[in-house]
Amino acid sequence: MATTTEKLKSFFAESRRVLMVTKKPGMKEFKMAAKITGIGMLLIGTIGLILRLIGYLITGA
């Protein structure tokens, strides 16, 4: 069984390895991610609005 300090050392070693591999996204990648996130937010908001309207129409409250 690993001790707490061994677990922490392992976690930090893996975190460092991941950070060494990652890179800053270019403007094209950033814009694409922003568009996808915006579309997702709009989609979830629209679904929530539709469900709220349906609930309002059913209960009348």
Beta strands, then each sheet from edge to edge (+ up, - down):
end
